[in-house]
Amino acid sequence: MDRRSFLKNTTLGGGAAAATALAAPAYAQGARTLTMVTTWGRGLAGVFDAAQRVADSINAMSDGSLTIDVKGAGELVGAFEVFDAVTAGQADLYHAADYYFVGQHPAYAFFTCVPMGMTAQELVNWYYHDGGADFHDELGQIFGLKSFLAGNTGAQAGGWFAKEINSAADFNGLKFRMPGLGGKALGKLGASIQNLPGAEVYQALSSGAIDGTEWIGPWADEKMGFQEITKVYYTAGFHEPGAGLAVGMNREVFESLTPAQQKIVDIACSEAHQWNLAQFLANNGAALDRLRAGGVKTLEFPNDVWDAFARATQEVHDENMGDDLYKRVYDSYNASMKSSSAWIKMSDGAYTAQRDRTQA
């Protein structure tokens, strides 16, 4: 039995939660150093920046009462070990893409992204105004975490391929790096899915261990050097239309902070989300121009491939609907997305189409 099932199906989990709720808070006194572990290799463009932004903001706003010591992947624990390190108390908080932890609970995918899901703007609409943050907190409580959105890459590219994709059948047997539920959906098209930490992707693609990879978008991809290996680049992907990054803090550590310090953590994370999204979007256009100038061929998947993505995505969701929390998150997420997109298409979408037409 996994830890999630144990907590759900025994009185120990409920009793511990009740005791926590009734206990008077005990705030730690004096200056404290908290260790942040990350899924990012030190210096990875954008994603490590988001982690460092959170840390720097907490350090500055707490006026010396809190110092966040940021560890890159592998410096204390491995990239995919950060979740367990924080729940076990080996580290105080992590910065990551929460969809790396769908093995702990599949609903974690919604707090990074799900295929054919929300854009970055739609995600924050749901998170801050339509119940998403409450679900993130409910999920975190199962594992002793306090969770926050803390970065966003914006829409991610479809990825780098050794050859062009002309039909959904071209994914059959393809060794491709893609985490989260997007990877599970692509697997239904016959791809052999690899879930590699960012620091390992370049070598895997260069050596032929994988036939293709998604990473983030033009700026971060250029920094990774994928254009040195292949020139076939799909610029729109189904898998991550607005990928949120997250902080998960050990809940006991969070509750030991003063109310002011807790608010500082909250504000630092939400500010990093917006700052990081702007960082990616401000850099992607110029990077795409450089990639094209260097011979990269930018392509879009044909409609029948998008149709196959959509069918496979729904199959993945259907397989998880037996989990009550997953279904509740899914229903909330989709209701918010439908509501947000209806206005965004009529306002921003119509405006930008007309602006581009008249300024062509």
C-alpha positions in Angstrom: 0.0 0.0 0.0 1.4 3.4 -0.9 1.6 6.4 1.5 -1.4 8.1 -0.1 -3.6 5.1 0.4 -2.3 4.6 4.0 -3.2 8.2 4.9 -6.6 8.0 3.3 -7.6 4.6 4.8 -6.4 4.7 8.4 -7.4 6.8 11.4 -3.7 7.8 11.9 -3.9 10.2 9.0 -7.1 11.8 10.2 -5.9 11.9 13.8 -2.6 13.6 12.9 -4.4 16.2 10.8 -6.8 16.9 13.7 -4.0 17.2 16.2 -2.2 19.7 13.9 -5.4 21.7 13.5 -5.9 21.9 17.3 -2.4 22.5 18.4 -1.3 26.1 19.1 1.3 27.2 16.6 4.9 27.2 17.9 6.9 29.8 16.0 10.7 29.3 15.7 12.6 32.2 17.0 15.7 33.9 15.6 17.3 33.8 12.1 16.8 30.5 10.2 18.4 29.0 7.2 16.0 26.8 5.1 17.3 24.4 2.5 15.6 24.4 -0.9 16.2 21.5 -3.2 15.3 21.7 -6.9 14.7 19.5 -9.9 16.9 21.9 -11.9 20.6 21.7 -12.7 22.2 24.8 -11.4 22.0 27.5 -14.0 19.3 25.9 -16.3 17.8 28.9 -18.1 14.5 30.1 -16.6 13.6 27.2 -14.4 16.6 27.5 -12.0 16.1 31.3 -12.2 12.6 30.9 -10.9 13.9 28.9 -7.9 16.5 31.5 -7.2 14.0 34.3 -7.5 11.8 32.8 -4.8 14.9 32.4 -2.5 16.2 36.0 -3.2 12.7 37.5 -2.5 12.3 35.6 0.7 15.8 36.5 1.9 15.2 40.2 1.1 11.6 40.6 2.4 12.3 38.7 5.7 15.1 41.2 6.6 17.5 38.5 7.6 15.1 36.3 9.6 15.0 33.7 6.8 17.7 32.6 4.5 16.9 30.2 1.7 19.9 28.0 0.6 19.2 26.8 -2.9 20.6 23.5 -4.1 20.7 22.4 -7.7 19.7 18.9 -8.8 22.3 16.4 -7.5 23.9 18.8 -5.0 22.0 17.3 -2.0 19.5 14.9 -3.6 18.7 13.8 -7.2 16.3 15.8 -9.4 13.4 13.4 -8.9 14.1 12.9 -5.2 13.2 16.4 -4.0 9.6 15.5 -3.2 10.5 12.7 -0.8 13.4 14.8 0.7 11.0 17.5 1.7 8.2 15.2 3.0 10.9 13.3 5.0 12.4 16.5 6.5 15.7 16.0 4.8 15.2 19.4 3.1 12.8 22.2 4.0 11.3 23.1 0.6 11.6 22.2 -3.1 11.2 24.0 -6.3 10.0 21.8 -9.2 7.5 21.1 -11.8 4.8 19.2 -9.8 4.0 16.9 -12.7 7.2 15.1 -12.0 5.3 13.7 -9.0 2.3 12.1 -10.6 3.6 8.8 -9.2 2.7 10.2 -5.7 -0.7 11.4 -7.0 -1.8 11.9 -10.6 -3.6 15.2 -9.7 -0.2 16.8 -9.3 -0.1 17.2 -13.1 -2.7 19.9 -13.0 -0.4 22.2 -11.0 2.2 22.1 -13.8 0.0 21.4 -16.8 -2.1 18.7 -18.5 -2.1 18.0 -22.2 -4.7 20.0 -24.2 -5.1 22.1 -21.0 -4.8 25.6 -19.7 -2.6 28.5 -21.0 -0.6 30.4 -18.4 -3.3 33.0 -18.0 -6.0 30.4 -17.6 -4.0 28.6 -15.0 -3.6 31.6 -12.7 -7.3 32.4 -13.2 -8.2 28.9 -11.9 -5.5 28.9 -9.2 -6.2 32.2 -7.6 -9.9 32.7 -8.2 -11.6 29.4 -9.1 -10.4 27.0 -6.4 -7.1 25.7 -7.8 -5.0 26.8 -4.8 -7.4 25.1 -2.4 -6.9 21.8 -4.3 -3.2 22.3 -4.4 -3.3 22.7 -0.6 -5.6 19.6 -0.2 -3.2 17.5 -2.2 -0.2 18.8 -0.3 -1.8 18.0 3.1 -1.8 14.3 2.1 2.0 14.4 2.0 2.7 17.0 4.7 3.4 19.8 2.3 2.3 23.5 1.9 2.3 24.2 -1.9 2.5 27.3 -4.0 2.7 28.2 -7.7 6.2 29.7 -8.2 7.0 30.1 -11.9 5.7 29.5 -15.4 7.3 28.7 -18.7 4.4 29.8 -20.8 3.4 27.7 -23.8 6.0 25.1 -24.5 7.3 23.9 -27.9 6.3 20.6 -29.5 10.0 19.6 -29.4 13.0 18.5 -31.4 12.9 15.5 -33.7 15.4 13.5 -35.7 12.9 13.6 -38.6 9.6 15.3 -39.5 6.3 14.1 -38.1 3.7 13.7 -40.9 1.1 11.5 -39.1 0.4 10.1 -35.7 1.8 6.8 -36.9 5.3 8.4 -36.9 5.3 8.4 -33.1 5.1 4.6 -33.1 8.4 3.3 -31.6 9.9 6.8 -31.2 12.0 7.2 -28.1 10.9 10.6 -26.8 11.5 12.6 -23.6 8.2 14.0 -22.2 7.2 14.0 -18.5 3.8 14.2 -16.9 0.4 13.2 -18.4 1.6 14.5 -21.8 4.1 11.7 -21.8 1.4 9.1 -20.9 -0.8 10.4 -23.8 2.1 10.3 -26.3 2.8 6.7 -25.1 -0.7 5.8 -26.3 0.5 6.7 -29.8 3.2 4.1 -29.5 6.1 6.3 -28.4 8.6 5.0 -25.9 8.5 7.7 -23.3 11.6 8.7 -21.3 11.3 10.9 -18.2 14.7 12.5 -17.9 15.9 15.4 -15.7 16.8 18.5 -17.6 20.5 18.2 -17.0 20.5 14.8 -18.8 18.5 15.6 -21.9 21.2 17.0 -24.2 23.5 14.0 -23.8 20.6 11.6 -24.4 19.6 13.4 -27.6 23.2 13.7 -28.8 24.0 10.1 -28.2 20.8 8.8 -29.9 19.5 7.3 -26.6 16.4 9.3 -27.5 15.0 10.2 -30.9 13.5 13.5 -29.8 12.7 15.7 -26.8 10.6 18.5 -25.7 12.1 20.9 -23.2 10.6 24.4 -22.9 10.7 26.9 -25.7 13.1 28.8 -28.0 15.1 30.7 -25.4 15.7 27.8 -23.0 16.0 25.3 -25.8 18.7 27.4 -27.5 20.6 27.6 -24.2 20.5 23.8 -24.0 22.0 23.6 -27.5 19.5 21.2 -29.1 20.0 23.1 -32.4 23.5 21.6 -32.5 22.0 18.1 -32.8 18.9 18.5 -35.0 17.2 21.2 -37.1 13.7 19.9 -36.9 11.7 21.9 -34.4 7.9 21.9 -33.7 6.9 25.2 -32.2 3.5 24.4 -30.7 3.0 21.4 -28.4 -0.1 19.7 -27.0 1.5 18.7 -23.8 2.3 22.0 -21.9 0.3 25.0 -23.0 1.2 27.0 -19.9 3.5 25.0 -17.5 3.4 26.2 -13.9 6.3 25.6 -11.5 5.9 25.0 -7.8 7.3 25.3 -4.4 6.4 22.6 -1.9 7.4 23.4 1.7 7.5 20.8 4.5 4.2 21.7 6.3 5.6 21.5 9.8 8.4 23.9 8.7 5.8 26.3 7.2 3.6 26.2 10.3 6.7 27.0 12.5 7.1 30.3 10.6 5.5 33.5 11.9 2.4 34.7 10.1 4.5 37.5 8.5 7.1 35.0 7.3 4.3 32.7 5.9 3.0 35.6 3.9 6.4 36.5 2.7 6.8 32.9 1.3 3.3 33.2 -0.4 4.1 36.6 -1.9 7.6 35.5 -3.1 6.2 32.5 -4.9 3.4 34.4 -6.6 5.7 37.1 -7.7 8.2 34.6 -9.1 5.4 33.1 -11.1 4.7 36.3 -13.0 8.4 37.3 -13.2 9.4 34.0 -14.6 6.5 33.9 -17.2 7.6 37.3 -18.4 11.2 36.2 -18.5 10.4 33.3 -20.9 8.1 35.3 -23.1 10.4 38.3 -23.3 13.3 36.1 -24.6 11.5 33.6 -26.8 11.0 35.7 -29.9 14.6 36.8 -30.3 15.8 33.3 -29.6 13.5 31.9 -32.3 14.9 34.4 -34.8 18.4 33.2 -34.0 17.5 29.5 -34.3 15.9 30.1 -37.7 18.9 32.1 -38.8 21.1 29.1 -37.8 19.1 26.8 -40.1 16.5 25.4 -37.7 13.3 24.5 -39.6 10.2 25.4 -37.6 7.1 23.3 -38.2 3.6 22.7 -36.9 2.0 19.3 -36.4 -0.8 18.4 -38.9 -4.4 18.4 -37.8 -4.7 14.6 -37.7 -1.8 14.5 -35.2 -3.6 17.1 -33.0 -6.7 14.9 -33.2 -4.7 11.9 -32.1 -3.2 13.9 -29.2 -6.7 15.0 -28.0 -8.0 11.4 -28.1 -5.0 10.0 -26.2 -5.3 12.8 -23.6 -8.9 12.0 -22.8 -8.0 8.3 -22.5 -5.4 9.3 -19.9 -7.8 11.4 -17.9 -10.5 8.6 -18.0 -8.0 6.2 -16.5 -7.6 8.4 -13.5 -11.3 9.2 -12.9 -11.6 6.5 -10.3 -9.6 8.7 -7.9 -12.1 11.1 -6.2 -9.6 13.9 -5.7 -8.4 13.6 -9.3 -12.0 13.8 -10.6 -12.8 16.8 -8.4 -9.7 18.6 -9.6 -10.4 17.7 -13.2 -14.0 19.0 -13.1 -12.9 22.2 -11.4 -10.1 22.8 -13.8 -12.2 22.2 -16.9 -15.0 24.4 -15.7 -12.6 27.2 -15.1 -10.8 26.7 -18.4 -14.1 26.8 -20.3 -15.2 30.0 -18.6 -11.9 31.8 -18.9 -11.3 30.9 -22.6 -14.8 32.0 -23.6 -13.9 35.6 -22.8 -10.2 35.5 -23.7 -11.1 34.4 -27.3 -13.6 37.2 -27.7 -11.3 39.9 -26.2 -7.6 39.2 -26.4 -7.9 36.7 -29.3 -10.1 38.9 -31.5 -8.0 42.0 -30.7 -4.6 40.5 -31.4 -5.9 39.0 -34.7 -7.1 42.4 -35.8 -4.0 44.2 -34.6 -1.8 41.8 -36.5 -3.9 42.1 -39.6 -3.9 45.9 -39.6 -0.2 46.1 -38.9 0.9 43.4 -41.4 
